[in-house]
Amino acid sequence: EIYLKYGATNEGKRQDSAMQKFRDNRLGVFIHWGLYAIPGGEWNGKVYAGAAEWLKSWAKVPSNEWMQLMSQWNPTKFDAKKWAVMAKEMGAKYVKITTKHHEGFCLWPSKYSKYTVASTPYKRDLLGEMVKAYNEEGIDVHFYFSVMDWSNSDYRYDIKSQEDSIAFSRFLEFTDNQLKELAARYPTVKDFWFDGTWDASIKKNGWWTAHAEQMLKELLPGVTINSRLRADDKGKRHFDSNGRLMGDYESGYERRLPDPVQDLKVTQWDWEACMTVPENQWGYHKDWSLSYIKTPFEVIDRIVHAVSMGGNMVVNFGPQADGDFRPEEKALATAIGKWMQCYGKAIYACDYAEFDKQDWGYYTRGKNGEVYMIVFNQPYSERLIVKTPKGISIEQASLLTTNENIVVVETTRNEYNVSVPQKNPGEPYVIQLKIRVAEGTKGVYKDALT
Ligand SMILES: Cc1ccc([C@@H]2N[C@@H](C)[C@@H](O)[C@H]2O)cc1
């Protein structure tokens, strides 16, 4: 054990009601919206295939030139209520909003920066309108906040001189002020998801990351903070030098997921994955033909995969500069919502089932011990193999949507063939298992002598 002043503050998973709500929410929406939506991946006639919210970097645009985009910021089609209804109909229980991305443009009228909505043709407090509208739909609001701020001349990638150190301490004070401002203006916010915290300057100031976490938790009791903010005394990030998770949930699964067989360690802590629909695009990009666009079932697979391993999934949307969403994203939200309407019982407030994963799909476990089989790959054998943990047997199985009884045949100790539904549902479907914990029953099957 190394003594740490700025290491992990939690021992194991937080068990308070705010964290339980975070966990039970399971499905979130990411909203990446900023000046980058205006050029949409194109600069001076050249279209860049990289992340559209990084266009300033790809096209090497100086900050003062980039911030002139503010004069064009006028999302006349923005309607917070429509955005909230879209998230509601998708079945999202929370929304993570980019309050400020790396570019430094603030979606709220911050008094600590001149780069805010207040200094654009569309003066309104967009963040405030979104918070109100989502909350009115019963949707929790989480704030994405980029510490790295390309618009602030005090930002430093590293601390190599006394001047760097003085400038960066001014920058950290500016950041504290913005965080306090966000907490004061929008006290219903439930979470801060920090990004832009990988630079050496932050790793050398682990104390500040611990202070920022503590400050927000004092201002907003119950608020959750992601691991990505945190660096310990030695600059170790996410997990401290003693291997303990910092923050309240692991947030390293960005556009990737843990392996459901090899990476079961993630079930020991809370975690949240986030994903894009085109591989690289978080912000609005005008040309989605440049990369593969995931189908609704491919997005749903990732949502279920995360929940089956005790994690949350946040699906990204990149609104247009005019404040509307592209048709593909509206269609995706509708398709996910339709599926969640039928099968959400196997997702919301569900967790890792501790059953070994099988080829046909994923397991989740509900609050009352029921186990769900979410079937993505129905085998030609028409039998879904289930191997139960020692001492657990299957009592009964039914199709979640119709309650149709599903035949279960025990094939050997702790192994069963669960039949597929009479009529193929034609979409990923859910079988609910009623399991029995058989205390101490002697198995009827003998081990082979080899
Ligand atoms: C290398 C890299 C840095 C930052 C990112 C940001 N994190 C995502 C959540 C988006 O905000 C993306 O811009 C992505 C890749």
The ligand as an SDF file (V2000), in Angstrom:
LIG
                    3D

 15 16  0  0  0  0  0  0  0  0999 V2000
   -8.0230   11.2430  -28.8220 C   0  0  0  0  0  0  0  0  0  0  0  0
   -9.3660   11.7440  -28.3520 C   0  0  0  0  0  0  0  0  0  0  0  0
   -9.4420   12.8110  -27.4690 C   0  0  0  0  0  0  0  0  0  0  0  0
  -10.6900   13.2840  -27.0680 C   0  0  0  0  0  0  0  0  0  0  0  0
  -11.8360   12.6820  -27.5160 C   0  0  0  0  0  0  0  0  0  0  0  0
  -13.1450   13.2290  -27.0320 C   0  0  0  0  0  0  0  0  0  0  0  0
  -13.7850   12.3040  -26.0740 N   0  0  0  0  0  0  0  0  0  0  0  0
  -15.1000   11.9870  -26.5830 C   0  0  0  0  0  0  0  0  0  0  0  0
  -16.1110   11.7180  -25.5010 C   0  0  0  0  0  0  0  0  0  0  0  0
  -15.4570   13.1920  -27.4440 C   0  0  0  0  0  0  0  0  0  0  0  0
  -15.7870   14.3290  -26.6500 O   0  0  0  0  0  0  0  0  0  0  0  0
  -14.1300   13.3840  -28.1590 C   0  0  0  0  0  0  0  0  0  0  0  0
  -14.0240   14.6510  -28.7810 O   0  0  0  0  0  0  0  0  0  0  0  0
  -11.7840   11.6120  -28.3750 C   0  0  0  0  0  0  0  0  0  0  0  0
  -10.5360   11.1420  -28.8070 C   0  0  0  0  0  0  0  0  0  0  0  0
  1  2  1  0
  2  3  1  0
  2 15  2  0
  3  4  2  0
  4  5  1  0
  5  6  1  0
  5 14  2  0
  6  7  1  0
  6 12  1  0
  7  8  1  0
  8  9  1  0
  8 10  1  0
 10 11  1  0
 10 12  1  0
 12 13  1  0
 14 15  1  0
M  END
$$$$
